[in-house]
Amino acid sequence: MADYDLCVIGGGPSGYAAAMRAVDLGKRVVLVERDRIGGTGIYNGALASKTLWELSHRVSSANEALLGRDKEPFRLSWKEINKTLNEALFERKYLHACHMQMMEARPGAEGKLFKHVRGHATFMDAHTVKVERDGTVAQISAAHFVIATGSRPRMLPGIAVDERRILSSDGIFSMEKLPESIVIIGAGVVGCEFATIFSNFGQTRVHLIDRAVRILPFEDEDVAGLVADNLQRKGVVIHHQASLERIAAEPDAVRYLLRYDHGGAEEVAVEKALLSVGRVPNVDRLGLDRAGVDRDAKGQVVLDGTRTSCPHIHVVGDAMGSNMLVNIGEQEGRHAVERIFSVHGHPLSHANVSTIMFLDPEVAGVGLNEQQCRDQGIPHRTARIDYSCIARAIAMRRTKGFFKLIVTDDADMKVLGMRAVGEHASSAVQAVALMISQGMGIGGLATLMHPHPSITEGLQECARMLMGTSIFKPEVLNDRMRCTAWRPQAGTRAA
């Protein structure tokens, strides 16, 4: 008989969620973590970066309020920033630690359902792992396994990351002071978030290398454009359509050479560099071959949903190699356990994931954007309203932003997606996600009693615009409100 019904390898968000879902089902679970419970979700990922963003956002807001008042800008030292960061990390870590201790200390049979083991796990065979820590080795057998070993920053050939001058997205948190200048290699979500954080603190000259025509190329042009404009307004230098030919850490600086698509080259010296070009799954030190788990030519585990070629072994979270977000990882962990123990037979779905990008301004979205609708040939209508038309945004003095609602181009006008850019942008995203999942039209949204003043009233006005019942008329305020329709071959037209 196996020691446990389930062994979860990795105690980040997806692994922890998987372990707790198995406890719900009355299964004997061991959670093996080689380092720190919470993983990237706490220490060098979502919680850490969003704590920095929240603090930097407050500093930026305070300094905007001081403009024109003949006062010195408000500044925080890295020591003060790091103190707040560490307090947040400790609070979350302490919650996990207390929870696990109390789980293991429960009386009777319930106390035997969960065990936490520290160490590095590797497969010895399909049902056994050895766990090594500080020179000791233990063996654990289980009927089923969930691999949730997370990810690490992706490296690039020719860039020597020393975590002193040239930093990874993990190493950036170990800085000793705010740099006077930094170059960020990679203009995706994480790169743009760190560009926002450093520019908000107001003490760092930020350079952002963008290989494409514009930052955030997966988003609609109006979303990316507003984010880029605000970054540049805060002094961020965006090197568009630039190739990094050379970068090197020297004793006094980091020097890099750029070559532009339109011709010309430029050499720049900065204090620090951040390499932010994605992450790769941690599956290469698990002994998967000994368990009989198939991998592809790139080393990625071959998966059917979360299941590997060995039906009793599943992979979840960042270790899957895609969709590396905490909320998705937690759902994947829960889903894998439910499939393993036959709670249901539903396939894993990543449809209609709600996302937030902590930029300046905040960006939230769910479902399809206009760019994706066009790429897929989906006829659609779009309503967009500027934040300057929303009472709450005016009250907050935060009128840079907009709501955009995308629906089917027919009488039902079912919701396809939403994008919001601005303060409190994420307020309405989950309600729209529910509407998409239920295949709902916009009629209910238009008549719902929204609180006033609230940012979500902008979403309601988008629905009314599409129905021709808006309070403000887009044909009059067409610089702030717009309704359009798109069909293949016909292109964009006024709706």
The 8 nearest C-alpha neighbors of each residue, nearest first, counted from 0:
[[1, 2, 3, 142, 141, 140, 4, 126],
 [2, 0, 141, 140, 3, 142, 4, 126],
 [1, 3, 140, 141, 139, 0, 4, 142],
 [4, 2, 141, 27, 5, 1, 28, 140],
 [3, 5, 142, 27, 141, 26, 143, 28],
 [6, 4, 143, 28, 3, 144, 141, 142],
 [5, 7, 144, 29, 28, 141, 30, 143],
 [6, 8, 145, 30, 144, 146, 31, 14],
 [7, 9, 31, 146, 147, 30, 145, 148],
 [10, 8, 148, 147, 32, 14, 31, 11],
 [9, 11, 36, 14, 15, 32, 37, 38],
 [10, 12, 37, 38, 14, 13, 15, 9],
 [11, 13, 15, 14, 329, 37, 16, 40],
 [14, 12, 329, 328, 332, 16, 316, 15],
 [15, 13, 10, 17, 147, 11, 16, 9],
 [14, 16, 18, 10, 12, 17, 13, 11],
 [17, 15, 13, 19, 329, 14, 18, 332],
 [16, 18, 332, 333, 14, 20, 15, 19],
 [19, 17, 15, 21, 16, 20, 14, 28],
 [18, 20, 22, 16, 21, 17, 15, 23],
 [21, 19, 23, 17, 22, 18, 333, 16],
 [20, 22, 24, 18, 23, 19, 26, 336],
 [21, 23, 19, 25, 24, 20, 26, 112],
 [24, 22, 20, 21, 25, 19, 26, 18],
 [23, 25, 21, 22, 26, 20, 340, 337],
 [24, 26, 22, 23, 21, 27, 112, 109],
 [27, 25, 22, 21, 24, 4, 28, 112],
 [26, 28, 112, 4, 3, 113, 5, 25],
 [29, 27, 5, 113, 3, 112, 6, 26],
 [28, 30, 114, 6, 115, 113, 7, 31],
 [29, 31, 7, 115, 6, 116, 8, 114],
 [30, 32, 116, 8, 117, 9, 115, 7],
 [33, 31, 9, 117, 10, 34, 118, 8],
 [34, 32, 118, 119, 117, 31, 35, 9],
 [33, 35, 32, 36, 117, 118, 38, 119],
 [36, 34, 38, 37, 32, 33, 10, 11],
 [37, 35, 10, 38, 11, 32, 34, 95],
 [36, 38, 11, 41, 40, 10, 12, 35],
 [39, 37, 11, 40, 36, 35, 41, 42],
 [38, 40, 44, 43, 42, 41, 37, 11],
 [39, 41, 44, 45, 38, 37, 12, 46],
 [42, 40, 46, 39, 37, 38, 44, 47],
 [41, 43, 39, 47, 44, 38, 40, 88],
 [44, 42, 39, 169, 47, 41, 172, 40],
 [43, 45, 39, 40, 47, 48, 46, 42],
 [44, 46, 40, 48, 47, 49, 41, 43],
 [47, 45, 41, 49, 48, 44, 50, 40],
 [48, 46, 50, 49, 43, 44, 45, 42],
 [47, 49, 51, 50, 45, 46, 44, 52],
 [50, 48, 52, 46, 51, 47, 45, 53],
 [51, 49, 53, 47, 52, 48, 46, 84],
 [50, 52, 48, 54, 49, 53, 55, 47],
 [51, 53, 49, 55, 196, 50, 54, 56],
 [54, 52, 56, 50, 55, 51, 49, 57],
 [53, 55, 51, 57, 56, 52, 50, 58],
 [54, 56, 58, 52, 199, 200, 57, 53],
 [55, 57, 53, 59, 54, 58, 52, 60],
 [58, 56, 60, 54, 55, 59, 61, 53],
 [57, 59, 55, 61, 56, 60, 200, 62],
 [58, 60, 199, 56, 62, 57, 61, 55],
 [61, 59, 57, 63, 62, 58, 56, 64],
 [62, 60, 58, 64, 59, 63, 57, 65],
 [61, 63, 65, 59, 64, 60, 72, 73],
 [62, 64, 60, 66, 65, 61, 59, 58],
 [63, 65, 61, 62, 66, 60, 68, 67],
 [66, 64, 62, 63, 68, 67, 70, 61],
 [67, 65, 63, 68, 64, 62, 69, 70],
 [66, 68, 69, 65, 70, 64, 63, 62],
 [69, 67, 65, 70, 66, 64, 71, 63],
 [70, 68, 67, 71, 66, 65, 72, 64],
 [71, 69, 68, 65, 72, 66, 67, 73],
 [70, 72, 73, 69, 65, 62, 68, 74],
 [73, 71, 62, 74, 70, 65, 61, 66],
 [72, 74, 62, 71, 58, 75, 61, 59],
 [73, 75, 72, 76, 200, 58, 201, 202],
 [76, 74, 79, 77, 80, 73, 200, 58],
 [75, 77, 79, 78, 80, 74, 176, 177],
 [76, 78, 80, 176, 79, 177, 81, 75],
 [79, 77, 81, 76, 80, 82, 176, 175],
 [80, 78, 82, 76, 77, 81, 75, 83],
 [81, 79, 77, 83, 82, 78, 76, 84],
 [80, 82, 84, 78, 83, 79, 77, 85],
 [83, 81, 79, 85, 84, 80, 78, 86],
 [84, 82, 86, 80, 81, 85, 87, 79],
 [83, 85, 81, 87, 82, 86, 50, 80],
 [84, 86, 88, 82, 87, 83, 89, 81],
 [85, 87, 83, 89, 84, 88, 90, 82],
 [86, 88, 90, 84, 85, 89, 83, 91],
 [89, 87, 85, 91, 90, 86, 92, 41],
 [88, 90, 92, 86, 91, 87, 93, 85],
 [91, 89, 87, 93, 88, 92, 86, 94],
 [90, 92, 94, 88, 93, 89, 87, 95],
 [93, 91, 89, 95, 94, 90, 88, 96],
 [92, 94, 96, 90, 91, 95, 89, 97],
 [95, 93, 91, 97, 92, 96, 98, 90],
 [94, 96, 98, 92, 93, 97, 99, 91],
 [97, 95, 93, 99, 98, 94, 92, 100],
 [98, 96, 100, 94, 99, 95, 93, 101],
 [97, 99, 95, 101, 96, 100, 102, 94],
 [98, 100, 102, 96, 101, 97, 95, 103],
 [101, 99, 97, 103, 102, 98, 104, 96],
 [100, 102, 104, 98, 103, 99, 97, 105],
 [101, 103, 99, 100, 104, 105, 98, 110],
 [104, 102, 110, 100, 101, 105, 113, 114],
 [105, 103, 101, 102, 110, 100, 106, 99],
 [106, 104, 110, 102, 103, 109, 101, 107],
 [107, 105, 110, 104, 109, 108, 111, 103],
 [106, 108, 109, 110, 105, 111, 104, 112],
 [107, 109, 111, 110, 106, 112, 105, 25],
 [110, 108, 111, 112, 107, 105, 106, 102],
 [111, 109, 105, 103, 106, 108, 104, 112],
 [110, 112, 108, 109, 113, 103, 27, 107],
 [111, 113, 27, 109, 110, 28, 26, 22],
 [114, 112, 28, 111, 29, 103, 27, 102],
 [115, 113, 29, 103, 30, 28, 116, 112],
 [114, 116, 30, 29, 31, 117, 113, 99],
 [115, 117, 31, 30, 114, 32, 118, 29],
 [118, 116, 32, 33, 31, 115, 132, 34],
 [117, 119, 33, 132, 131, 130, 32, 120],
 [120, 118, 33, 130, 131, 132, 121, 32],
 [119, 121, 130, 129, 128, 118, 131, 285],
 [122, 120, 285, 128, 286, 129, 123, 130],
 [121, 123, 128, 286, 124, 127, 290, 285],
 [122, 124, 128, 127, 289, 121, 129, 290],
 [123, 125, 290, 289, 127, 122, 126, 128],
 [124, 126, 290, 127, 291, 289, 122, 123],
 [127, 125, 140, 124, 141, 142, 128, 143],
 [128, 126, 140, 124, 123, 139, 122, 125],
 [129, 127, 122, 121, 123, 139, 138, 120],
 [128, 130, 138, 137, 120, 121, 139, 122],
 [131, 129, 120, 137, 119, 118, 136, 138],
 [132, 130, 136, 118, 119, 135, 129, 137],
 [131, 133, 118, 135, 134, 119, 136, 130],
 [134, 132, 135, 131, 118, 136, 119, 117],
 [135, 133, 132, 131, 136, 118, 130, 137],
 [134, 136, 132, 133, 131, 137, 130, 118],
 [137, 135, 131, 130, 129, 132, 134, 138],
 [136, 138, 130, 129, 131, 139, 135, 128],
 [137, 139, 129, 128, 130, 140, 127, 136],
 [140, 138, 128, 127, 129, 2, 141, 137],
 [139, 141, 127, 1, 2, 126, 128, 3],
 [142, 140, 3, 1, 143, 4, 5, 126],
 [141, 143, 4, 1, 5, 126, 3, 140],
 [142, 144, 5, 311, 141, 312, 4, 6],
 [145, 143, 312, 6, 5, 7, 313, 311],
 [144, 146, 7, 313, 314, 312, 8, 147],
 [147, 145, 314, 8, 148, 7, 313, 315],
 [148, 146, 9, 14, 315, 8, 149, 318],
 [147, 149, 9, 281, 318, 146, 8, 150],
 [150, 148, 317, 318, 147, 281, 280, 316],
 [151, 149, 280, 281, 279, 317, 278, 318],
 [150, 152, 278, 279, 153, 280, 281, 149],
 [153, 151, 278, 277, 279, 154, 167, 168],
 [152, 154, 278, 277, 279, 276, 151, 155],
 [155, 153, 152, 156, 158, 276, 274, 160],
 [154, 156, 158, 157, 153, 276, 159, 274],
 [157, 155, 158, 154, 159, 153, 160, 245],
 [156, 158, 155, 159, 245, 246, 247, 154],
 [159, 157, 156, 155, 160, 246, 247, 154],
 [158, 160, 161, 157, 165, 247, 156, 248],
 [161, 159, 165, 162, 166, 158, 167, 164],
 [160, 162, 163, 165, 159, 166, 164, 167],
 [163, 161, 166, 170, 165, 160, 164, 167],
 [164, 162, 161, 165, 166, 174, 271, 160],
 [163, 165, 271, 162, 166, 248, 272, 161],
 [166, 164, 272, 160, 162, 161, 163, 273],
 [165, 167, 162, 273, 170, 171, 160, 272],
 [166, 168, 170, 274, 169, 273, 171, 152],
 [167, 169, 171, 170, 275, 152, 274, 166],
 [170, 168, 167, 43, 171, 172, 152, 44],
 [169, 171, 167, 172, 166, 162, 173, 168],
 [170, 172, 168, 173, 169, 166, 174, 167],
 [173, 171, 170, 174, 169, 43, 168, 47],
 [172, 174, 170, 171, 175, 169, 162, 163],
 [175, 173, 172, 176, 171, 177, 170, 163],
 [174, 176, 173, 77, 177, 78, 172, 178],
 [177, 175, 77, 174, 178, 78, 76, 173],
 [176, 178, 77, 179, 203, 175, 202, 76],
 [179, 177, 180, 203, 176, 270, 181, 271],
 [178, 180, 203, 204, 202, 270, 177, 181],
 [181, 179, 204, 203, 269, 270, 178, 205],
 [182, 180, 271, 205, 272, 269, 270, 206],
 [181, 183, 206, 272, 207, 205, 273, 184],
 [184, 182, 273, 207, 272, 206, 185, 274],
 [183, 185, 274, 208, 275, 273, 207, 182],
 [184, 186, 275, 276, 190, 187, 208, 183],
 [187, 185, 190, 209, 214, 191, 208, 215],
 [188, 186, 190, 215, 189, 185, 191, 214],
 [187, 189, 191, 190, 192, 356, 186, 215],
 [190, 188, 192, 191, 187, 193, 275, 186],
 [191, 189, 186, 193, 187, 192, 185, 188],
 [190, 192, 194, 188, 189, 193, 186, 187],
 [193, 191, 189, 195, 358, 194, 190, 357],
 [194, 192, 196, 195, 190, 191, 197, 189],
 [193, 195, 191, 192, 197, 196, 198, 190],
 [194, 196, 192, 193, 198, 358, 197, 199],
 [195, 197, 193, 199, 52, 194, 198, 55],
 [198, 196, 200, 199, 194, 195, 203, 193],
 [197, 199, 201, 195, 200, 196, 194, 233],
 [200, 198, 59, 196, 201, 55, 197, 195],
 [201, 199, 55, 197, 198, 202, 58, 59],
 [202, 200, 198, 199, 203, 197, 59, 74],
 [201, 203, 200, 179, 204, 198, 177, 197],
 [204, 202, 179, 180, 178, 201, 197, 205],
 [203, 205, 180, 179, 181, 235, 206, 202],
 [206, 204, 235, 181, 180, 182, 203, 236],
 [205, 207, 182, 236, 235, 237, 183, 181],
 [208, 206, 237, 183, 182, 238, 236, 209],
 [209, 207, 238, 184, 185, 237, 183, 186],
 [208, 210, 239, 186, 211, 238, 240, 241],
 [209, 211, 240, 241, 242, 239, 208, 212],
 [212, 210, 240, 213, 209, 239, 214, 216],
 [211, 213, 240, 239, 210, 214, 209, 216],
 [214, 212, 211, 216, 239, 215, 209, 223],
 [213, 215, 186, 216, 223, 209, 187, 211],
 [214, 216, 187, 217, 218, 223, 213, 186],
 [217, 215, 218, 214, 213, 211, 223, 219],
 [218, 216, 215, 219, 370, 371, 214, 187],
 [219, 217, 216, 215, 223, 220, 222, 368],
 [220, 218, 222, 221, 370, 223, 369, 368],
 [219, 221, 223, 222, 224, 218, 216, 213],
 [220, 222, 224, 219, 223, 225, 218, 226],
 [223, 221, 219, 224, 220, 225, 218, 226],
 [222, 224, 220, 226, 225, 221, 215, 227],
 [225, 223, 221, 227, 222, 226, 220, 228],
 [224, 226, 228, 227, 222, 223, 221, 229],
 [225, 227, 223, 229, 224, 228, 359, 230],
 [228, 226, 224, 230, 225, 229, 223, 231],
 [229, 227, 225, 231, 230, 226, 232, 224],
 [230, 228, 232, 226, 231, 227, 225, 233],
 [231, 229, 227, 233, 235, 232, 228, 226],
 [230, 232, 235, 234, 228, 233, 229, 227],
 [231, 233, 229, 230, 234, 228, 235, 227],
 [234, 232, 231, 230, 235, 198, 229, 199],
 [233, 235, 231, 232, 236, 230, 204, 198],
 [236, 234, 231, 205, 230, 206, 233, 237],
 [235, 237, 206, 207, 205, 231, 234, 238],
 [238, 236, 207, 239, 206, 208, 235, 209],
 [237, 239, 208, 209, 241, 207, 236, 240],
 [238, 240, 209, 241, 237, 212, 210, 211],
 [241, 239, 210, 211, 212, 260, 259, 209],
 [240, 242, 259, 210, 239, 258, 238, 257],
 [243, 241, 258, 257, 210, 244, 259, 240],
 [242, 244, 257, 245, 256, 241, 258, 255],
 [245, 243, 256, 257, 242, 258, 246, 255],
 [244, 246, 256, 255, 243, 247, 257, 157],
 [247, 245, 255, 254, 256, 158, 253, 248],
 [246, 248, 254, 253, 249, 255, 245, 158],
 [247, 249, 253, 164, 252, 254, 165, 250],
 [248, 250, 252, 251, 253, 247, 254, 164],
 [251, 249, 252, 248, 253, 164, 270, 247],
 [250, 252, 249, 253, 270, 248, 269, 164],
 [253, 251, 270, 249, 269, 250, 268, 248],
 [252, 254, 248, 269, 268, 247, 249, 270],
 [255, 253, 268, 247, 246, 267, 252, 269],
 [254, 256, 246, 245, 267, 266, 247, 268],
 [255, 257, 266, 245, 244, 265, 243, 246],
 [258, 256, 243, 265, 264, 242, 244, 241],
 [257, 259, 264, 242, 241, 263, 243, 244],
 [260, 258, 241, 262, 261, 263, 240, 264],
 [261, 259, 262, 240, 241, 258, 242, 263],
 [260, 262, 259, 263, 240, 258, 241, 264],
 [263, 261, 259, 260, 264, 258, 241, 240],
 [262, 264, 259, 258, 261, 265, 260, 257],
 [265, 263, 258, 257, 259, 262, 266, 256],
 [264, 266, 257, 256, 267, 258, 263, 259],
 [265, 267, 256, 255, 257, 264, 268, 254],
 [266, 268, 255, 254, 265, 256, 269, 257],
 [267, 269, 254, 253, 252, 255, 266, 270],
 [270, 268, 180, 253, 181, 252, 271, 254],
 [269, 271, 252, 180, 253, 181, 178, 179],
 [272, 270, 181, 164, 269, 165, 253, 180],
 [271, 273, 165, 182, 181, 183, 166, 164],
 [272, 274, 183, 166, 167, 165, 184, 275],
 [273, 275, 184, 167, 166, 183, 276, 272],
 [276, 274, 185, 190, 184, 277, 168, 273],
 [277, 275, 185, 274, 153, 278, 184, 187],
 [278, 276, 153, 275, 152, 279, 189, 187],
 [277, 279, 152, 153, 151, 150, 280, 276],
 [278, 280, 150, 151, 153, 152, 320, 281],
 [281, 279, 150, 318, 320, 282, 317, 149],
 [282, 280, 150, 148, 149, 318, 283, 279],
 [283, 281, 284, 280, 285, 318, 148, 299],
 [282, 284, 285, 281, 286, 298, 287, 280],
 [285, 283, 282, 286, 121, 281, 287, 120],
 [284, 286, 121, 287, 283, 282, 122, 120],
 [287, 285, 122, 121, 288, 289, 284, 290],
 [286, 288, 290, 292, 289, 285, 291, 122],
 [287, 289, 291, 290, 286, 292, 293, 122],
 [288, 290, 124, 287, 291, 286, 123, 122],
 [289, 291, 125, 124, 287, 288, 292, 122],
 [290, 292, 288, 289, 287, 293, 125, 309],
 [293, 291, 287, 308, 290, 288, 309, 307],
 [294, 292, 301, 308, 300, 291, 295, 307],
 [295, 293, 300, 301, 299, 298, 292, 296],
 [294, 296, 298, 297, 299, 301, 300, 293],
 [295, 297, 298, 294, 299, 300, 301, 293],
 [298, 296, 295, 299, 294, 300, 301, 279],
 [297, 299, 295, 294, 296, 300, 283, 282],
 [300, 298, 294, 295, 297, 301, 320, 296],
 [299, 301, 294, 302, 293, 295, 298, 307],
 [302, 300, 294, 293, 307, 295, 299, 308],
 [303, 301, 307, 306, 304, 305, 300, 308],
 [302, 304, 306, 305, 307, 301, 308, 313],
 [303, 305, 306, 347, 302, 346, 307, 335],
 [304, 306, 313, 314, 303, 302, 315, 335],
 [307, 305, 313, 303, 302, 304, 310, 312],
 [308, 306, 302, 309, 313, 312, 310, 301],
 [307, 309, 292, 293, 310, 306, 301, 302],
 [308, 310, 307, 312, 311, 292, 291, 306],
 [311, 309, 312, 306, 308, 307, 313, 339],
 [310, 312, 143, 309, 144, 313, 339, 142],
 [313, 311, 144, 309, 310, 307, 145, 143],
 [312, 314, 306, 145, 305, 307, 146, 144],
 [315, 313, 146, 305, 145, 319, 147, 306],
 [316, 314, 147, 331, 332, 319, 318, 305],
 [317, 315, 328, 13, 318, 319, 147, 331],
 [316, 318, 149, 323, 319, 150, 320, 280],
 [317, 319, 280, 149, 320, 316, 148, 281],
 [320, 318, 317, 315, 321, 316, 314, 280],
 [319, 321, 318, 280, 317, 279, 299, 322],
 [322, 320, 323, 319, 317, 318, 316, 280],
 [323, 321, 324, 327, 317, 320, 316, 328],
 [322, 324, 317, 321, 316, 325, 328, 327],
 [323, 325, 327, 326, 322, 328, 317, 316],
 [326, 324, 328, 327, 329, 12, 40, 323],
 [327, 325, 329, 328, 324, 330, 12, 13],
 [326, 328, 330, 324, 325, 329, 331, 322],
 [329, 327, 316, 13, 331, 325, 330, 326],
 [328, 330, 13, 332, 326, 16, 331, 327],
 [329, 331, 333, 327, 332, 328, 334, 326],
 [332, 330, 328, 334, 329, 333, 315, 335],
 [333, 331, 17, 13, 329, 335, 330, 334],
 [332, 334, 17, 330, 336, 331, 335, 20],
 [333, 335, 331, 337, 332, 336, 330, 338],
 [336, 334, 338, 332, 337, 333, 331, 339],
 [337, 335, 339, 333, 338, 334, 17, 21],
 [336, 338, 342, 334, 340, 335, 339, 341],
 [337, 339, 341, 335, 336, 340, 343, 342],
 [340, 338, 336, 337, 341, 335, 311, 143],
 [339, 341, 337, 338, 342, 336, 24, 343],
 [342, 340, 338, 343, 339, 337, 344, 336],
 [341, 343, 337, 340, 338, 344, 339, 336],
 [344, 342, 341, 345, 338, 337, 340, 346],
 [343, 345, 338, 346, 341, 342, 337, 347],
 [344, 346, 343, 347, 338, 348, 334, 342],
 [347, 345, 348, 344, 304, 334, 338, 343],
 [346, 348, 304, 345, 349, 334, 331, 305],
 [349, 347, 350, 346, 304, 345, 351, 331],
 [350, 348, 352, 351, 347, 327, 322, 331],
 [349, 351, 348, 352, 366, 436, 365, 353],
 [352, 350, 366, 365, 432, 353, 349, 436],
 [353, 351, 350, 365, 349, 354, 366, 432],
 [352, 354, 365, 364, 351, 428, 429, 432],
 [355, 353, 364, 363, 352, 365, 356, 428],
 [356, 354, 363, 362, 357, 425, 364, 353],
 [357, 355, 362, 358, 361, 363, 188, 354],
 [358, 356, 361, 192, 355, 362, 52, 359],
 [357, 359, 361, 360, 192, 195, 356, 362],
 [360, 358, 361, 226, 195, 229, 230, 357],
 [359, 361, 421, 358, 420, 362, 226, 422],
 [362, 360, 358, 357, 421, 359, 420, 356],
 [363, 361, 420, 356, 355, 419, 424, 360],
 [364, 362, 355, 425, 419, 354, 424, 418],
 [363, 365, 418, 354, 417, 353, 419, 428],
 [364, 366, 353, 416, 417, 351, 352, 432],
 [365, 367, 416, 351, 415, 417, 368, 352],
 [368, 366, 416, 415, 371, 372, 365, 369],
 [367, 369, 371, 370, 416, 372, 219, 366],
 [370, 368, 372, 371, 373, 219, 367, 405],
 [369, 371, 373, 368, 372, 219, 374, 218],
 [372, 370, 374, 368, 373, 369, 367, 375],
 [373, 371, 377, 369, 375, 374, 370, 376],
 [372, 374, 376, 370, 375, 371, 377, 369],
 [373, 375, 371, 372, 376, 370, 377, 369],
 [376, 374, 372, 373, 377, 371, 370, 378],
 [375, 377, 373, 374, 487, 372, 378, 486],
 [376, 378, 372, 375, 373, 379, 486, 487],
 [379, 377, 486, 485, 408, 376, 407, 487],
 [380, 378, 408, 407, 485, 406, 484, 377],
 [381, 379, 484, 408, 406, 483, 405, 407],
 [380, 382, 405, 483, 482, 404, 484, 406],
 [383, 381, 482, 461, 404, 403, 481, 465],
 [382, 384, 403, 481, 402, 480, 461, 404],
 [385, 383, 480, 402, 401, 479, 461, 386],
 [384, 386, 401, 479, 387, 388, 400, 480],
 [387, 385, 398, 401, 400, 389, 388, 392],
 [386, 388, 398, 385, 389, 393, 392, 399],
 [389, 387, 386, 385, 390, 384, 479, 457],
 [390, 388, 386, 392, 387, 391, 457, 393],
 [391, 389, 393, 392, 452, 394, 388, 453],
 [392, 390, 452, 394, 453, 393, 389, 454],
 [391, 393, 395, 397, 398, 394, 389, 390],
 [392, 394, 396, 390, 391, 395, 398, 397],
 [395, 393, 391, 396, 392, 390, 397, 452],
 [394, 396, 392, 397, 393, 391, 398, 422],
 [397, 395, 393, 394, 398, 392, 391, 399],
 [398, 396, 392, 395, 399, 393, 422, 421],
 [397, 399, 387, 386, 392, 393, 396, 400],
 [400, 398, 397, 386, 421, 387, 401, 360],
 [401, 399, 421, 420, 386, 385, 398, 360],
 [400, 402, 385, 386, 420, 384, 419, 421],
 [403, 401, 419, 384, 383, 418, 458, 457],
 [402, 404, 383, 418, 382, 417, 419, 401],
 [403, 405, 417, 382, 381, 416, 461, 383],
 [406, 404, 381, 416, 415, 380, 417, 414],
 [407, 405, 414, 415, 412, 413, 380, 379],
 [406, 408, 379, 412, 413, 409, 380, 378],
 [409, 407, 379, 380, 378, 412, 406, 484],
 [410, 408, 411, 412, 407, 379, 413, 406],
 [409, 411, 412, 408, 407, 413, 440, 466],
 [412, 410, 413, 409, 440, 407, 441, 408],
 [413, 411, 407, 406, 440, 409, 410, 408],
 [414, 412, 440, 406, 407, 439, 411, 438],
 [413, 415, 406, 435, 416, 440, 405, 412],
 [416, 414, 406, 405, 367, 366, 435, 413],
 [417, 415, 366, 367, 405, 365, 414, 368],
 [416, 418, 404, 364, 365, 403, 405, 366],
 [417, 419, 364, 403, 363, 402, 404, 420],
 [418, 420, 402, 424, 363, 362, 401, 403],
 [419, 421, 362, 400, 401, 424, 361, 360],
 [422, 420, 400, 360, 361, 424, 399, 423],
 [421, 423, 424, 361, 360, 397, 420, 392],
 [424, 422, 425, 426, 421, 454, 361, 420],
 [425, 423, 419, 421, 422, 426, 363, 420],
 [424, 426, 363, 428, 423, 427, 355, 419],
 [427, 425, 423, 424, 428, 455, 454, 429],
 [428, 426, 430, 425, 429, 455, 431, 424],
 [427, 429, 431, 425, 430, 426, 432, 364],
 [430, 428, 432, 431, 427, 433, 353, 426],
 [429, 431, 433, 432, 428, 427, 434, 426],
 [430, 432, 434, 428, 433, 429, 435, 427],
 [433, 431, 429, 435, 430, 434, 365, 351],
 [432, 434, 436, 430, 431, 435, 437, 429],
 [435, 433, 431, 439, 437, 432, 436, 438],
 [436, 434, 438, 432, 437, 433, 414, 439],
 [435, 437, 433, 434, 438, 432, 351, 439],
 [436, 438, 434, 435, 439, 433, 432, 440],
 [439, 437, 435, 436, 434, 413, 440, 414],
 [440, 438, 434, 413, 437, 435, 414, 441],
 [439, 441, 413, 412, 411, 442, 414, 438],
 [442, 440, 444, 443, 462, 445, 412, 413],
 [441, 443, 445, 444, 440, 446, 462, 466],
 [444, 442, 446, 445, 441, 447, 440, 439],
 [443, 445, 441, 447, 442, 446, 459, 462],
 [444, 446, 459, 442, 462, 443, 463, 447],
 [445, 447, 443, 444, 448, 442, 459, 463],
 [446, 448, 444, 445, 449, 443, 459, 442],
 [449, 447, 446, 450, 445, 444, 451, 456],
 [448, 450, 447, 456, 451, 455, 453, 459],
 [451, 449, 453, 452, 448, 456, 455, 454],
 [452, 450, 453, 449, 456, 391, 390, 454],
 [451, 453, 391, 390, 450, 454, 456, 389],
 [454, 452, 451, 391, 455, 456, 450, 390],
 [453, 455, 456, 391, 457, 392, 389, 423],
 [456, 454, 457, 458, 453, 427, 426, 459],
 [457, 455, 459, 458, 454, 453, 460, 449],
 [458, 456, 460, 455, 459, 454, 389, 402],
 [457, 459, 461, 455, 456, 460, 402, 462],
 [460, 458, 456, 462, 445, 461, 457, 444],
 [459, 461, 463, 457, 462, 458, 469, 464],
 [462, 460, 464, 458, 382, 459, 463, 383],
 [463, 461, 459, 465, 445, 460, 464, 441],
 [464, 462, 469, 460, 468, 466, 465, 461],
 [465, 463, 469, 461, 467, 466, 462, 468],
 [464, 466, 462, 463, 467, 382, 461, 482],
 [465, 467, 463, 464, 468, 462, 469, 442],
 [466, 468, 464, 465, 469, 463, 472, 462],
 [469, 467, 463, 466, 464, 470, 465, 472],
 [470, 468, 463, 464, 471, 460, 467, 472],
 [469, 471, 472, 468, 460, 463, 464, 467],
 [472, 470, 469, 473, 476, 475, 460, 464],
 [471, 473, 475, 474, 469, 476, 470, 464],
 [474, 472, 480, 477, 476, 475, 481, 471],
 [473, 475, 477, 472, 476, 481, 480, 482],
 [476, 474, 473, 472, 477, 471, 478, 480],
 [477, 475, 473, 478, 479, 480, 474, 472],
 [476, 478, 480, 473, 479, 474, 475, 481],
 [477, 479, 476, 480, 481, 473, 475, 385],
 [480, 478, 385, 477, 476, 384, 481, 388],
 [481, 479, 384, 473, 477, 383, 476, 478],
 [480, 482, 383, 473, 477, 382, 483, 384],
 [483, 481, 382, 494, 381, 493, 383, 465],
 [484, 482, 493, 494, 381, 492, 380, 481],
 [483, 485, 380, 494, 492, 491, 379, 493],
 [486, 484, 491, 490, 379, 378, 380, 492],
 [487, 485, 378, 489, 490, 488, 379, 484],
 [486, 488, 489, 376, 490, 378, 485, 377],
 [487, 489, 490, 486, 485, 491, 376, 378],
 [490, 488, 486, 487, 491, 485, 492, 484],
 [491, 489, 485, 486, 488, 487, 492, 484],
 [492, 490, 485, 484, 483, 489, 486, 493],
 [491, 493, 484, 483, 494, 485, 490, 489],
 [494, 492, 483, 484, 482, 491, 481, 485],
 [493, 483, 484, 482, 492, 380, 465, 381]]
